[in-house]
Amino acid sequence: MVFTKETKDNEFYVYMNGKLIYKRWLKTGQSKVFDLMAYDKYTEYSLNDN
């Protein structure tokens, strides 16, 4: 599995194998999960940018 993180303007995107699975609006803090199977409590990948 290849995870890619990308930031454009006010939006943060996470892709898994080229498919969008997570989107977050940075100014408001709201987020949307597009693929629940790829992003659940058992996911071994952190979405936090340090």
N, CA, C and O atoms as a Tripos MOL2 file, in Angstrom:
@<TRIPOS>MOLECULE
protein
  200   199    50     0     0
PROTEIN
NO_CHARGES

@<TRIPOS>ATOM
      1 N           0.8360   -1.1860    0.0000 N.3       1 MET1
      2 CA          0.0000    0.0000    0.0000 C.3       1 MET1
      3 C           0.8770    1.2440    0.0000 C.2       1 MET1
      4 O           1.8290    1.3450    0.7730 O.2       1 MET1
      5 N           0.5550    2.1630   -0.8520 N.am      2 VAL2
      6 CA          1.2940    3.4130   -0.9610 C.3       2 VAL2
      7 C           0.3820    4.5460   -0.5100 C.2       2 VAL2
      8 O          -0.6730    4.7780   -1.1000 O.2       2 VAL2
      9 N           0.7970    5.2480    0.5380 N.am      3 PHE3
     10 CA          0.0570    6.4040    1.0290 C.3       3 PHE3
     11 C           0.7520    7.6680    0.5600 C.2       3 PHE3
     12 O           1.9760    7.7780    0.6300 O.2       3 PHE3
     13 N          -0.0290    8.6150    0.0850 N.am      4 THR4
     14 CA          0.4860    9.8990   -0.3690 C.3       4 THR4
     15 C          -0.2850   11.0000    0.3270 C.2       4 THR4
     16 O          -1.5160   10.9970    0.3330 O.2       4 THR4
     17 N           0.4490   11.9570    0.9230 N.am      5 LYS5
     18 CA         -0.1700   13.1110    1.5710 C.3       5 LYS5
     19 C           0.1040   14.3420    0.7260 C.2       5 LYS5
     20 O           1.2030   14.5130    0.1980 O.2       5 LYS5
     21 N          -0.9060   15.2020    0.6020 N.am      6 GLU6
     22 CA         -0.7810   16.3810   -0.2480 C.3       6 GLU6
     23 C          -1.5770   17.5340    0.3730 C.2       6 GLU6
     24 O          -2.6840   17.3370    0.8740 O.2       6 GLU6
     25 N          -1.0060   18.7190    0.3340 N.am      7 THR7
     26 CA         -1.6870   19.9100    0.8250 C.3       7 THR7
     27 C          -1.8500   20.8950   -0.3260 C.2       7 THR7
     28 O          -0.8800   21.2470   -0.9970 O.2       7 THR7
     29 N          -3.0870   21.3370   -0.5470 N.am      8 LYS8
     30 CA         -3.3850   22.3500   -1.5630 C.3       8 LYS8
     31 C          -4.2120   23.4260   -0.8910 C.2       8 LYS8
     32 O          -5.2820   23.1500   -0.3500 O.2       8 LYS8
     33 N          -3.7150   24.6520   -0.9260 N.am      9 ASP9
     34 CA         -4.4040   25.7970   -0.3320 C.3       9 ASP9
     35 C          -4.8170   25.4870    1.1060 C.2       9 ASP9
     36 O          -3.9580   25.3850    1.9820 O.2       9 ASP9
     37 N          -6.0980   25.3370    1.3600 N.am     10 ASN10
     38 CA         -6.6450   25.1160    2.7000 C.3      10 ASN10
     39 C          -7.0230   23.6460    2.9280 C.2      10 ASN10
     40 O          -7.6720   23.3290    3.9240 O.2      10 ASN10
     41 N          -6.6310   22.7570    2.0290 N.am     11 GLU11
     42 CA         -7.1070   21.3840    2.0930 C.3      11 GLU11
     43 C          -5.9480   20.3920    2.1760 C.2      11 GLU11
     44 O          -4.9210   20.5600    1.5180 O.2      11 GLU11
     45 N          -6.1320   19.3590    2.9940 N.am     12 PHE12
     46 CA         -5.1550   18.2960    3.1840 C.3      12 PHE12
     47 C          -5.7670   16.9930    2.6800 C.2      12 PHE12
     48 O          -6.8560   16.6160    3.1120 O.2      12 PHE12
     49 N          -5.0850   16.3080    1.7800 N.am     13 TYR13
     50 CA         -5.5940   15.0910    1.1650 C.3      13 TYR13
     51 C          -4.6880   13.9160    1.5030 C.2      13 TYR13
     52 O          -3.4710   14.0720    1.6030 O.2      13 TYR13
     53 N          -5.2870   12.7330    1.6810 N.am     14 VAL14
     54 CA         -4.5300   11.4910    1.8170 C.3      14 VAL14
     55 C          -5.0560   10.5170    0.7800 C.2      14 VAL14
     56 O          -6.2560   10.2520    0.7000 O.2      14 VAL14
     57 N          -4.1340    9.9900   -0.0110 N.am     15 TYR15
     58 CA         -4.4600    9.0180   -1.0480 C.3      15 TYR15
     59 C          -3.8410    7.6720   -0.7010 C.2      15 TYR15
     60 O          -2.7300    7.6210   -0.1750 O.2      15 TYR15
     61 N          -4.5390    6.5900   -0.9870 N.am     16 MET16
     62 CA         -3.9880    5.2560   -0.8510 C.3      16 MET16
     63 C          -4.0420    4.6020   -2.2250 C.2      16 MET16
     64 O          -5.1160    4.3960   -2.7900 O.2      16 MET16
     65 N          -2.8670    4.2800   -2.7490 N.am     17 ASN17
     66 CA         -2.7590    3.7050   -4.0940 C.3      17 ASN17
     67 C          -3.4610    4.5650   -5.1390 C.2      17 ASN17
     68 O          -4.0850    4.0390   -6.0590 O.2      17 ASN17
     69 N          -3.3600    5.8900   -5.0000 N.am     18 GLY18
     70 CA         -3.9400    6.8150   -5.9670 C.3      18 GLY18
     71 C          -5.4040    7.1290   -5.7540 C.2      18 GLY18
     72 O          -5.9670    7.9380   -6.4920 O.2      18 GLY18
     73 N          -6.0450    6.5100   -4.7580 N.am     19 LYS19
     74 CA         -7.4670    6.7340   -4.4980 C.3      19 LYS19
     75 C          -7.6180    7.6280   -3.2560 C.2      19 LYS19
     76 O          -7.0130    7.3610   -2.2190 O.2      19 LYS19
     77 N          -8.4210    8.6790   -3.3680 N.am     20 LEU20
     78 CA         -8.6370    9.5890   -2.2520 C.3      20 LEU20
     79 C          -9.3880    8.8750   -1.1290 C.2      20 LEU20
     80 O         -10.4750    8.3390   -1.3460 O.2      20 LEU20
     81 N          -8.8010    8.8690    0.0830 N.am     21 ILE21
     82 CA         -9.4650    8.2210    1.2130 C.3      21 ILE21
     83 C          -9.8000    9.1920    2.3360 C.2      21 ILE21
     84 O         -10.6390    8.8770    3.1800 O.2      21 ILE21
     85 N          -9.1550   10.3890    2.3730 N.am     22 TYR22
     86 CA         -9.3600   11.3110    3.4840 C.3      22 TYR22
     87 C          -9.1140   12.7340    3.0130 C.2      22 TYR22
     88 O          -8.1780   12.9990    2.2570 O.2      22 TYR22
     89 N          -9.9680   13.6510    3.4690 N.am     23 LYS23
     90 CA         -9.8060   15.0760    3.1460 C.3      23 LYS23
     91 C         -10.0910   15.8820    4.4030 C.2      23 LYS23
     92 O         -11.0380   15.5900    5.1330 O.2      23 LYS23
     93 N          -9.2630   16.9050    4.6560 N.am     24 ARG24
     94 CA         -9.4360   17.7630    5.8220 C.3      24 ARG24
     95 C          -9.2530   19.2170    5.4000 C.2      24 ARG24
     96 O          -8.3210   19.5560    4.6710 O.2      24 ARG24
     97 N         -10.1580   20.0660    5.8740 N.am     25 TRP25
     98 CA        -10.0490   21.4970    5.6570 C.3      25 TRP25
     99 C          -9.2840   22.0650    6.8400 C.2      25 TRP25
    100 O          -9.7270   21.9420    7.9820 O.2      25 TRP25
    101 N          -8.1470   22.6820    6.5800 N.am     26 LEU26
    102 CA         -7.2340   23.0880    7.6370 C.3      26 LEU26
    103 C          -7.7430   24.2650    8.4720 C.2      26 LEU26
    104 O          -7.5180   24.2970    9.6820 O.2      26 LEU26
    105 N          -8.4100   25.2120    7.8640 N.am     27 LYS27
    106 CA         -8.8810   26.3890    8.6090 C.3      27 LYS27
    107 C         -10.0450   26.0650    9.5370 C.2      27 LYS27
    108 O         -10.1280   26.6200   10.6330 O.2      27 LYS27
    109 N         -10.9360   25.1860    9.1240 N.am     28 THR28
    110 CA        -12.1150   24.8830    9.9440 C.3      28 THR28
    111 C         -11.9410   23.6290   10.7920 C.2      28 THR28
    112 O         -12.6380   23.4600   11.7930 O.2      28 THR28
    113 N         -11.0190   22.7460   10.4040 N.am     29 GLY29
    114 CA        -10.8090   21.5110   11.1470 C.3      29 GLY29
    115 C         -11.7770   20.4050   10.7880 C.2      29 GLY29
    116 O         -11.7170   19.3230   11.3730 O.2      29 GLY29
    117 N         -12.6650   20.6470    9.8440 N.am     30 GLN30
    118 CA        -13.6130   19.6190    9.4190 C.3      30 GLN30
    119 C         -12.9010   18.6090    8.5230 C.2      30 GLN30
    120 O         -11.9420   18.9440    7.8280 O.2      30 GLN30
    121 N         -13.3830   17.3710    8.5500 N.am     31 SER31
    122 CA        -12.7720   16.3490    7.7190 C.3      31 SER31
    123 C         -13.8260   15.4180    7.1540 C.2      31 SER31
    124 O         -14.9630   15.3810    7.6240 O.2      31 SER31
    125 N         -13.4300   14.6700    6.1390 N.am     32 LYS32
    126 CA        -14.3230   13.7250    5.4680 C.3      32 LYS32
    127 C         -13.5200   12.4760    5.1300 C.2      32 LYS32
    128 O         -12.4480   12.5620    4.5310 O.2      32 LYS32
    129 N         -14.0410   11.3170    5.5160 N.am     33 VAL33
    130 CA        -13.4290   10.0370    5.1900 C.3      33 VAL33
    131 C         -14.1950    9.4450    4.0230 C.2      33 VAL33
    132 O         -15.4140    9.2940    4.0950 O.2      33 VAL33
    133 N         -13.4970    9.1100    2.9530 N.am     34 PHE34
    134 CA        -14.1420    8.6050    1.7410 C.3      34 PHE34
    135 C         -14.1270    7.0850    1.6580 C.2      34 PHE34
    136 O         -14.9620    6.5040    0.9650 O.2      34 PHE34
    137 N         -13.2050    6.4310    2.3410 N.am     35 ASP35
    138 CA        -13.1040    4.9760    2.2780 C.3      35 ASP35
    139 C         -12.9330    4.4370    3.6950 C.2      35 ASP35
    140 O         -11.8220    4.4340    4.2240 O.2      35 ASP35
    141 N         -14.0140    3.9860    4.3100 N.am     36 LEU36
    142 CA        -13.9710    3.5300    5.6940 C.3      36 LEU36
    143 C         -13.1310    2.2720    5.8740 C.2      36 LEU36
    144 O         -12.5420    2.0770    6.9370 O.2      36 LEU36
    145 N         -13.0640    1.4290    4.8730 N.am     37 MET37
    146 CA        -12.2620    0.2080    4.9820 C.3      37 MET37
    147 C         -10.7730    0.5240    5.0230 C.2      37 MET37
    148 O         -10.0120   -0.1730    5.6930 O.2      37 MET37
    149 N         -10.3500    1.5660    4.3130 N.am     38 ALA38
    150 CA         -8.9370    1.9220    4.2840 C.3      38 ALA38
    151 C          -8.5320    2.7390    5.5010 C.2      38 ALA38
    152 O          -7.3660    2.7220    5.8960 O.2      38 ALA38
    153 N          -9.4770    3.4550    6.1010 N.am     39 TYR39
    154 CA         -9.1600    4.3590    7.2100 C.3      39 TYR39
    155 C         -10.0700    4.0170    8.3740 C.2      39 TYR39
    156 O         -11.1570    4.5810    8.5060 O.2      39 TYR39
    157 N          -9.6340    3.1040    9.2120 N.am     40 ASP40
    158 CA        -10.3930    2.7430   10.4000 C.3      40 ASP40
    159 C          -9.4490    2.6630   11.5910 C.2      40 ASP40
    160 O          -8.2820    3.0390   11.4740 O.2      40 ASP40
    161 N          -9.9190    2.1900   12.7150 N.am     41 LYS41
    162 CA         -9.0870    2.1790   13.9150 C.3      41 LYS41
    163 C          -7.9310    1.1870   13.8290 C.2      41 LYS41
    164 O          -7.0240    1.2430   14.6590 O.2      41 LYS41
    165 N          -7.9360    0.2860   12.8570 N.am     42 TYR42
    166 CA         -6.8620   -0.6810   12.6950 C.3      42 TYR42
    167 C          -5.8040   -0.2390   11.6770 C.2      42 TYR42
    168 O          -4.8650   -0.9860   11.4040 O.2      42 TYR42
    169 N          -5.9450    0.9500   11.1220 N.am     43 THR43
    170 CA         -4.9820    1.4600   10.1610 C.3      43 THR43
    171 C          -3.6510    1.7070   10.8580 C.2      43 THR43
    172 O          -3.6020    2.3520   11.9050 O.2      43 THR43
    173 N          -2.5790    1.1950   10.2790 N.am     44 GLU44
    174 CA         -1.2490    1.3140   10.8870 C.3      44 GLU44
    175 C          -0.5130    2.5540   10.4520 C.2      44 GLU44
    176 O           0.6690    2.6940   10.7640 O.2      44 GLU44
    177 N          -1.1510    3.4510    9.7510 N.am     45 TYR45
    178 CA         -0.5120    4.6310    9.2030 C.3      45 TYR45
    179 C          -1.0680    5.8760    9.8660 C.2      45 TYR45
    180 O          -2.2860    6.0400    9.9390 O.2      45 TYR45
    181 N          -0.2200    6.7420   10.3440 N.am     46 SER46
    182 CA         -0.6540    7.9770   10.9940 C.3      46 SER46
    183 C          -0.8740    9.0680    9.9550 C.2      46 SER46
    184 O          -0.0900    9.2220    9.0180 O.2      46 SER46
    185 N          -1.9520    9.8210   10.1370 N.am     47 LEU47
    186 CA         -2.2510   10.9240    9.2250 C.3      47 LEU47
    187 C          -1.7020   12.2570    9.7300 C.2      47 LEU47
    188 O          -1.8780   13.2850    9.0760 O.2      47 LEU47
    189 N          -1.0490   12.2500   10.8690 N.am     48 ASN48
    190 CA         -0.5350   13.4830   11.4500 C.3      48 ASN48
    191 C           0.7510   13.9140   10.7680 C.2      48 ASN48
    192 O           1.6440   13.0980   10.5400 O.2      48 ASN48
    193 N           0.8440   15.1920   10.4450 N.am     49 ASP49
    194 CA          2.0890   15.7680    9.9320 C.3      49 ASP49
    195 C           2.8530   16.3420   11.1160 C.2      49 ASP49
    196 O           2.3400   17.2020   11.8310 O.2      49 ASP49
    197 N           4.0500   15.8780   11.3190 N.am     50 ASN50
    198 CA          4.8740   16.3950   12.4400 C.3      50 ASN50
    199 C           5.7660   17.4910   11.9680 C.2      50 ASN50
    200 O           6.5280   18.0480   12.7570 O.2      50 ASN50
@<TRIPOS>BOND
     1     1     2 1
     2     2     3 1
     3     3     4 2
     4     3     5 am
     5     5     6 1
     6     6     7 1
     7     7     8 2
     8     7     9 am
     9     9    10 1
    10    10    11 1
    11    11    12 2
    12    11    13 am
    13    13    14 1
    14    14    15 1
    15    15    16 2
    16    15    17 am
    17    17    18 1
    18    18    19 1
    19    19    20 2
    20    19    21 am
    21    21    22 1
    22    22    23 1
    23    23    24 2
    24    23    25 am
    25    25    26 1
    26    26    27 1
    27    27    28 2
    28    27    29 am
    29    29    30 1
    30    30    31 1
    31    31    32 2
    32    31    33 am
    33    33    34 1
    34    34    35 1
    35    35    36 2
    36    35    37 am
    37    37    38 1
    38    38    39 1
    39    39    40 2
    40    39    41 am
    41    41    42 1
    42    42    43 1
    43    43    44 2
    44    43    45 am
    45    45    46 1
    46    46    47 1
    47    47    48 2
    48    47    49 am
    49    49    50 1
    50    50    51 1
    51    51    52 2
    52    51    53 am
    53    53    54 1
    54    54    55 1
    55    55    56 2
    56    55    57 am
    57    57    58 1
    58    58    59 1
    59    59    60 2
    60    59    61 am
    61    61    62 1
    62    62    63 1
    63    63    64 2
    64    63    65 am
    65    65    66 1
    66    66    67 1
    67    67    68 2
    68    67    69 am
    69    69    70 1
    70    70    71 1
    71    71    72 2
    72    71    73 am
    73    73    74 1
    74    74    75 1
    75    75    76 2
    76    75    77 am
    77    77    78 1
    78    78    79 1
    79    79    80 2
    80    79    81 am
    81    81    82 1
    82    82    83 1
    83    83    84 2
    84    83    85 am
    85    85    86 1
    86    86    87 1
    87    87    88 2
    88    87    89 am
    89    89    90 1
    90    90    91 1
    91    91    92 2
    92    91    93 am
    93    93    94 1
    94    94    95 1
    95    95    96 2
    96    95    97 am
    97    97    98 1
    98    98    99 1
    99    99   100 2
   100    99   101 am
   101   101   102 1
   102   102   103 1
   103   103   104 2
   104   103   105 am
   105   105   106 1
   106   106   107 1
   107   107   108 2
   108   107   109 am
   109   109   110 1
   110   110   111 1
   111   111   112 2
   112   111   113 am
   113   113   114 1
   114   114   115 1
   115   115   116 2
   116   115   117 am
   117   117   118 1
   118   118   119 1
   119   119   120 2
   120   119   121 am
   121   121   122 1
   122   122   123 1
   123   123   124 2
   124   123   125 am
   125   125   126 1
   126   126   127 1
   127   127   128 2
   128   127   129 am
   129   129   130 1
   130   130   131 1
   131   131   132 2
   132   131   133 am
   133   133   134 1
   134   134   135 1
   135   135   136 2
   136   135   137 am
   137   137   138 1
   138   138   139 1
   139   139   140 2
   140   139   141 am
   141   141   142 1
   142   142   143 1
   143   143   144 2
   144   143   145 am
   145   145   146 1
   146   146   147 1
   147   147   148 2
   148   147   149 am
   149   149   150 1
   150   150   151 1
   151   151   152 2
   152   151   153 am
   153   153   154 1
   154   154   155 1
   155   155   156 2
   156   155   157 am
   157   157   158 1
   158   158   159 1
   159   159   160 2
   160   159   161 am
   161   161   162 1
   162   162   163 1
   163   163   164 2
   164   163   165 am
   165   165   166 1
   166   166   167 1
   167   167   168 2
   168   167   169 am
   169   169   170 1
   170   170   171 1
   171   171   172 2
   172   171   173 am
   173   173   174 1
   174   174   175 1
   175   175   176 2
   176   175   177 am
   177   177   178 1
   178   178   179 1
   179   179   180 2
   180   179   181 am
   181   181   182 1
   182   182   183 1
   183   183   184 2
   184   183   185 am
   185   185   186 1
   186   186   187 1
   187   187   188 2
   188   187   189 am
   189   189   190 1
   190   190   191 1
   191   191   192 2
   192   191   193 am
   193   193   194 1
   194   194   195 1
   195   195   196 2
   196   195   197 am
   197   197   198 1
   198   198   199 1
   199   199   200 2
@<TRIPOS>SUBSTRUCTURE
     1 MET1         2 RESIDUE 1 A MET
     2 VAL2         6 RESIDUE 1 A VAL
     3 PHE3        10 RESIDUE 1 A PHE
     4 THR4        14 RESIDUE 1 A THR
     5 LYS5        18 RESIDUE 1 A LYS
     6 GLU6        22 RESIDUE 1 A GLU
     7 THR7        26 RESIDUE 1 A THR
     8 LYS8        30 RESIDUE 1 A LYS
     9 ASP9        34 RESIDUE 1 A ASP
    10 ASN10       38 RESIDUE 1 A ASN
    11 GLU11       42 RESIDUE 1 A GLU
    12 PHE12       46 RESIDUE 1 A PHE
    13 TYR13       50 RESIDUE 1 A TYR
    14 VAL14       54 RESIDUE 1 A VAL
    15 TYR15       58 RESIDUE 1 A TYR
    16 MET16       62 RESIDUE 1 A MET
    17 ASN17       66 RESIDUE 1 A ASN
    18 GLY18       70 RESIDUE 1 A GLY
    19 LYS19       74 RESIDUE 1 A LYS
    20 LEU20       78 RESIDUE 1 A LEU
    21 ILE21       82 RESIDUE 1 A ILE
    22 TYR22       86 RESIDUE 1 A TYR
    23 LYS23       90 RESIDUE 1 A LYS
    24 ARG24       94 RESIDUE 1 A ARG
    25 TRP25       98 RESIDUE 1 A TRP
    26 LEU26      102 RESIDUE 1 A LEU
    27 LYS27      106 RESIDUE 1 A LYS
    28 THR28      110 RESIDUE 1 A THR
    29 GLY29      114 RESIDUE 1 A GLY
    30 GLN30      118 RESIDUE 1 A GLN
    31 SER31      122 RESIDUE 1 A SER
    32 LYS32      126 RESIDUE 1 A LYS
    33 VAL33      130 RESIDUE 1 A VAL
    34 PHE34      134 RESIDUE 1 A PHE
    35 ASP35      138 RESIDUE 1 A ASP
    36 LEU36      142 RESIDUE 1 A LEU
    37 MET37      146 RESIDUE 1 A MET
    38 ALA38      150 RESIDUE 1 A ALA
    39 TYR39      154 RESIDUE 1 A TYR
    40 ASP40      158 RESIDUE 1 A ASP
    41 LYS41      162 RESIDUE 1 A LYS
    42 TYR42      166 RESIDUE 1 A TYR
    43 THR43      170 RESIDUE 1 A THR
    44 GLU44      174 RESIDUE 1 A GLU
    45 TYR45      178 RESIDUE 1 A TYR
    46 SER46      182 RESIDUE 1 A SER
    47 LEU47      186 RESIDUE 1 A LEU
    48 ASN48      190 RESIDUE 1 A ASN
    49 ASP49      194 RESIDUE 1 A ASP
    50 ASN50      198 RESIDUE 1 A ASN
